[in-house]
């Protein structure tokens, strides 16, 4: 004879009488993704230059993205996506996006897919 699963559940409910099953409330806020801060038209018109650099950085290479003319919120959002894509650190200084390491190819491919039409590599 098989054990009765309903009886086992009833025994558990007797152990924890105050616990009610969680039912999500329809009024609860759902997480929304932040909306794009910059339009596709603005992206297409922007001229971005991607380059490698290691001057004044203790010999460490970084990938620089120059020419982004959007608001700081858009630059921060793009920087966050690029850091995640490259699995690297980075920062925003003086209008330049800086990604640690040599990720020129990855960054260029991502920017083209993201809608930036005028992306060029600067330097070697």
Backbone as CSV, one residue per row, in Angstrom:
resi,resn,N_x,N_y,N_z,CA_x,CA_y,CA_z,C_x,C_y,C_z
1,UNK,0.832,-1.170,0.000,0.000,0.000,0.000,0.890,1.252,0.000
2,UNK,0.552,2.238,-0.860,1.340,3.448,-0.972,0.960,4.433,0.126
3,UNK,1.937,5.237,0.566,1.595,6.264,1.564,0.724,7.343,0.925
4,UNK,-0.147,7.892,1.699,-1.076,8.907,1.204,-0.396,10.284,1.244
5,UNK,-0.121,10.886,0.046,0.576,12.179,0.037,-0.254,13.304,0.666
6,UNK,-1.564,13.234,0.571,-2.391,14.276,1.170,-2.293,14.256,2.689
7,UNK,-2.164,13.069,3.244,-2.020,12.949,4.685,-0.699,13.572,5.124
8,UNK,0.369,13.358,4.326,1.670,13.952,4.642,1.599,15.478,4.589
9,UNK,0.888,15.996,3.599,0.745,17.452,3.495,-0.033,18.008,4.686
10,UNK,-1.046,17.286,5.098,-1.841,17.731,6.248,-0.988,17.756,7.508
11,UNK,-0.097,16.764,7.637,0.790,16.737,8.796,1.741,17.932,8.767
12,UNK,2.248,18.289,7.579,3.127,19.461,7.456,2.366,20.741,7.814
13,UNK,1.123,20.841,7.358,0.330,22.020,7.650,0.081,22.135,9.154
14,UNK,-0.067,21.003,9.828,-0.248,21.015,11.279,1.020,21.488,11.983
15,UNK,2.179,21.206,11.399,3.445,21.646,11.999,3.614,23.163,11.886
16,UNK,3.132,23.731,10.789,3.294,25.166,10.528,1.920,25.790,10.242
17,UNK,1.095,25.945,11.256,-0.267,26.413,11.015,-0.339,27.869,10.550
18,UNK,0.635,28.705,10.901,0.575,30.125,10.540,0.975,30.387,9.092
19,UNK,1.628,29.433,8.484,2.121,29.659,7.134,1.028,29.445,6.108
20,UNK,0.837,30.438,5.305,-0.116,30.353,4.208,0.680,30.295,2.912
21,UNK,0.179,29.651,1.907,0.904,29.615,0.642,0.996,31.017,0.043
22,UNK,2.123,31.309,-0.589,2.347,32.622,-1.199,1.597,32.707,-2.520
23,UNK,0.761,33.703,-2.630,0.046,33.971,-3.869,0.436,35.384,-4.282
24,UNK,1.072,35.532,-5.443,1.501,36.867,-5.834,0.310,37.802,-6.035
25,UNK,0.457,38.996,-5.542,-0.592,40.005,-5.654,-0.507,40.666,-7.019
26,UNK,-1.624,40.863,-7.645,-1.621,41.472,-8.973,-1.197,42.936,-8.906
27,UNK,-1.245,43.543,-7.720,-0.850,44.944,-7.573,0.651,45.116,-7.381
28,UNK,1.372,44.024,-7.160,2.810,44.132,-6.955,3.477,44.654,-8.215
29,UNK,4.488,45.481,-8.005,5.194,46.046,-9.149,6.093,44.997,-9.767
30,UNK,6.080,44.960,-11.083,6.983,44.071,-11.799,8.172,44.888,-12.224
31,UNK,9.354,44.274,-12.196,10.553,45.002,-12.588,10.473,45.337,-14.068
32,UNK,10.728,46.579,-14.357,10.735,47.018,-15.741,12.158,47.343,-16.153
33,UNK,12.482,46.983,-17.381,13.802,47.330,-17.882,13.830,48.826,-18.172
34,UNK,14.970,49.465,-17.891,15.040,50.885,-18.208,14.933,51.101,-19.711
35,UNK,14.218,52.116,-20.090,14.024,52.370,-21.503,15.294,52.956,-22.103
36,UNK,15.405,52.800,-23.410,16.533,53.367,-24.124,16.519,54.875,-23.928
37,UNK,17.678,55.431,-23.622,17.791,56.855,-23.378,18.058,57.606,-24.679
38,UNK,18.541,56.897,-25.687,18.943,57.521,-26.944,18.198,56.842,-28.090
39,UNK,17.750,57.618,-29.053,16.951,57.061,-30.152,17.832,56.392,-31.203
40,UNK,17.201,55.569,-32.028,17.935,54.881,-33.090,18.483,55.862,-34.110
41,UNK,17.744,56.930,-34.343,18.198,57.941,-35.301,19.485,58.613,-34.804
42,UNK,19.512,58.943,-33.518,20.711,59.556,-32.937,21.892,58.588,-32.975
43,UNK,21.615,57.308,-32.718,22.679,56.303,-32.779,23.281,56.232,-34.173
44,UNK,22.433,56.259,-35.186,22.897,56.136,-36.565,23.741,57.335,-36.981
45,UNK,23.483,58.502,-36.415,24.218,59.697,-36.801,25.525,59.882,-36.037
46,UNK,25.691,59.195,-34.923,26.878,59.356,-34.093,28.101,58.695,-34.718
47,UNK,29.236,59.378,-34.693,30.494,58.804,-35.182,31.307,58.347,-33.973
48,UNK,31.469,57.042,-33.854,32.223,56.476,-32.741,33.566,55.967,-33.231
49,UNK,34.596,56.218,-32.458,35.945,55.760,-32.778,36.414,54.826,-31.674
50,UNK,36.848,53.635,-32.081,37.305,52.620,-31.133,38.811,52.488,-31.307
51,UNK,39.550,52.481,-30.200,41.002,52.341,-30.299,41.564,51.624,-29.074
52,UNK,42.782,51.115,-29.229,43.537,50.531,-28.124,44.446,51.612,-27.577
53,UNK,44.707,51.564,-26.291,45.611,52.548,-25.708,46.298,51.935,-24.505
54,UNK,47.554,52.326,-24.275,48.227,51.915,-23.051,49.161,52.997,-22.534
55,UNK,49.007,54.208,-23.049,49.810,55.326,-22.572,49.321,55.757,-21.198
56,UNK,50.253,55.992,-20.297,49.964,56.456,-18.936,49.062,55.492,-18.170
57,UNK,49.180,54.215,-18.481,48.346,53.221,-17.804,49.183,52.074,-17.241
58,UNK,50.449,52.314,-17.045,51.314,51.296,-16.462,51.497,50.094,-17.371
59,UNK,51.414,50.276,-18.680,51.602,49.186,-19.621,50.367,48.333,-19.861
60,UNK,49.285,48.634,-19.178,48.039,47.860,-19.354,47.260,48.412,-20.541
61,UNK,46.716,47.508,-21.354,45.934,47.945,-22.505,44.489,48.191,-22.107
62,UNK,43.896,49.184,-22.745,42.476,49.456,-22.587,41.874,49.692,-23.967
63,UNK,40.566,49.566,-24.049,39.829,49.869,-25.271,39.091,51.175,-25.026
64,UNK,39.314,52.159,-25.891,38.683,53.472,-25.759,37.563,53.619,-26.777
65,UNK,36.443,54.154,-26.353,35.345,54.476,-27.252,35.161,55.985,-27.149
66,UNK,35.391,56.678,-28.257,35.303,58.131,-28.276,34.216,58.577,-29.250
67,UNK,33.649,59.752,-28.995,32.696,60.334,-29.919,31.248,60.151,-29.533
68,UNK,30.966,59.528,-28.406,29.572,59.349,-27.975,29.067,60.689,-27.474
69,UNK,27.977,61.183,-28.078,27.476,62.521,-27.772,26.176,62.516,-26.987
70,UNK,25.760,61.374,-26.519,24.488,61.285,-25.804,24.604,61.764,-24.370
71,UNK,23.496,61.746,-23.642,23.516,62.135,-22.233,24.311,61.137,-21.401
72,UNK,24.711,61.563,-20.211,25.514,60.699,-19.345,24.804,59.398,-19.013
73,UNK,23.484,59.437,-18.878,22.732,58.220,-18.558,22.879,57.189,-19.676
74,UNK,22.859,57.656,-20.930,23.011,56.749,-22.068,24.424,56.177,-22.099
75,UNK,25.412,57.011,-21.772,26.802,56.546,-21.764,27.023,55.517,-20.661
76,UNK,26.432,55.766,-19.490,26.555,54.818,-18.377,25.897,53.485,-18.729
77,UNK,24.745,53.545,-19.393,24.036,52.330,-19.785,24.868,51.537,-20.795
78,UNK,25.438,52.221,-21.775,26.279,51.568,-22.776,27.526,50.986,-22.126
79,UNK,28.139,51.734,-21.216,29.337,51.254,-20.522,29.029,49.979,-19.748
80,UNK,27.897,49.949,-19.090,27.507,48.765,-18.323,27.366,47.544,-19.235
81,UNK,26.728,47.730,-20.389,26.558,46.623,-21.335,27.899,46.147,-21.881
82,UNK,28.783,47.084,-22.196,30.086,46.711,-22.747,30.951,46.002,-21.707
83,UNK,30.916,46.464,-20.465,31.685,45.798,-19.405,31.199,44.366,-19.220
84,UNK,29.888,44.188,-19.272,29.317,42.858,-19.138,29.711,41.974,-20.326
85,UNK,29.640,42.529,-21.522,29.993,41.795,-22.738,31.445,41.331,-22.719
86,UNK,32.331,42.208,-22.278,33.771,41.913,-22.294,34.251,41.243,-21.011
87,UNK,33.394,41.117,-20.040,33.772,40.574,-18.727,34.989,41.305,-18.185
88,UNK,34.902,42.617,-18.196,36.024,43.444,-17.769,35.499,44.668,-17.034
89,UNK,36.403,45.347,-16.374,36.065,46.594,-15.710,36.104,47.732,-16.705
90,UNK,35.717,48.881,-16.253,35.752,50.031,-17.130,35.300,51.272,-16.406
91,UNK,35.408,52.411,-17.088,34.998,53.672,-16.486,34.625,54.667,-17.572
92,UNK,34.104,55.781,-17.125,33.707,56.867,-18.005,34.473,58.098,-17.560
93,UNK,35.375,58.591,-18.400,36.170,59.760,-18.045,36.215,60.722,-19.224
94,UNK,35.861,61.961,-18.959,35.962,63.036,-19.940,35.300,62.681,-21.272
95,UNK,34.147,62.062,-21.223,33.416,61.733,-22.433,33.921,60.500,-23.157
96,UNK,34.875,59.783,-22.593,35.401,58.556,-23.195,34.962,57.360,-22.365
97,UNK,34.555,56.314,-23.049,34.252,55.053,-22.381,35.542,54.238,-22.393
98,UNK,35.954,53.747,-21.247,37.201,53.001,-21.137,36.882,51.597,-20.642
99,UNK,37.267,50.590,-21.428,37.081,49.187,-21.057,38.465,48.589,-20.854
100,UNK,38.684,47.925,-19.738,39.990,47.329,-19.460,40.232,46.138,-20.379
101,UNK,41.407,46.118,-21.007,41.771,45.013,-21.881,41.575,45.359,-23.345
102,UNK,42.040,44.456,-24.202,41.955,44.654,-25.646,40.697,43.965,-26.163
103,UNK,39.633,44.737,-26.359,38.343,44.196,-26.787,37.787,44.950,-27.990
104,UNK,38.666,45.455,-28.847,38.241,46.299,-29.958,37.241,45.580,-30.851
105,UNK,37.533,44.367,-31.247,36.662,43.618,-32.176,35.280,43.377,-31.563
106,UNK,35.249,42.911,-30.305,33.975,42.650,-29.631,33.135,43.926,-29.536
107,UNK,33.780,45.024,-29.141,33.081,46.285,-28.947,32.526,46.793,-30.279
108,UNK,33.331,46.722,-31.333,32.873,47.183,-32.647,31.661,46.371,-33.113
109,UNK,31.742,45.053,-32.989,30.631,44.189,-33.402,29.357,44.520,-32.620
110,UNK,29.499,44.710,-31.312,28.335,45.008,-30.477,27.714,46.347,-30.866
111,UNK,28.539,47.361,-31.063,28.019,48.688,-31.379,27.274,48.705,-32.715
112,UNK,27.798,47.968,-33.698,27.118,47.900,-35.000,25.762,47.215,-34.836
113,UNK,25.722,46.122,-34.067,24.454,45.419,-33.838,23.474,46.263,-33.034
114,UNK,24.014,47.145,-32.173,23.164,47.983,-31.324,22.583,49.175,-32.080
115,UNK,22.994,49.391,-33.332,22.393,50.445,-34.128,23.294,51.625,-34.433
116,UNK,24.519,51.598,-33.961,25.465,52.666,-34.288,26.045,52.347,-35.663
117,UNK,25.780,53.205,-36.642,26.165,52.912,-38.021,27.583,53.354,-38.348
118,UNK,28.050,54.419,-37.731,29.361,54.973,-38.073,30.368,54.634,-36.982
119,UNK,30.816,53.385,-36.973,31.792,52.914,-35.998,33.081,52.619,-36.740
120,UNK,34.157,53.264,-36.329,35.437,53.089,-37.012,36.536,52.796,-36.006
121,UNK,37.500,51.986,-36.462,38.653,51.689,-35.621,39.716,52.741,-35.883
122,UNK,40.279,53.242,-34.819,41.290,54.265,-34.905,42.607,53.656,-34.452
123,UNK,43.674,53.871,-35.175,44.960,53.299,-34.804,45.098,51.886,-35.327
124,UNK,46.029,51.107,-34.722,46.331,49.770,-35.226,45.596,48.666,-34.654
